[in-house]
C-alpha cells in the first residue's frame, strides 16, 4: 500500500504521522505525492506502520506504474502548466502593485 493509504487506514493526519515518525509534514506530503523517500524516512515510516521497508518501497514503485493513459497524463501536465501560469501572473500583479504603491 502507499503511505497515504496506510496513513488513512490508521486514521492519522499528515501532522500526526510526521510527529510519530519524527519527520516534517512537508516530507510526508512529498512522499505521498510520489517523491522517493530517503532511507531514514523509509525506516521511520516502516517503524510507524509496523511493516518492512521493502513493503513500503515496493508499493511506491508500483504506484508509479499506474494505469494512467497518455491523454490523461497530458491533461494533468496541461492543468499544472495553467496553474503555474496563473500563479506567476498573480505574483507579478502583486509585485507591480506593490512597486507602484
Residue, then its C-alpha position, 0 to 999 in steps of 0.5 A: x500500500x502507499x503511505x497515504x493509504x496506510x496513513x488513512x487506514x490508521x486514521x492519522x493526519x499528515x501532522x500526526x504521522x510526521x510527529x510519530x515518525x519524527x519527520x516534517x509534514x512537508x516530507x510526508x506530503x512529498x512522499x505521498x505525492x510520489x517523491x522517493x523517500x530517503x532511507x531514514x524516512x523509509x525506516x521511520x515510516x516502516x517503524x510507524x506502520x509496523x511493516x518492512x521497508x521493502x513493503x513500503x518501497x515496493x508499493x511506491x514503485x508500483x504506484x508509479x506504474x499506474x494505469x494512467x493513459x497518455x491523454x490523461x497524463x497530458x491533461x494533468x501536465x496541461x492543468x499544472x502548466x495553467x496553474x503555474x501560469x496563473x500563479x506567476x501572473x498573480x505574483x507579478x500583479x502583486x509585485x507591480x502593485x506593490x512597486x507602484x504603491 
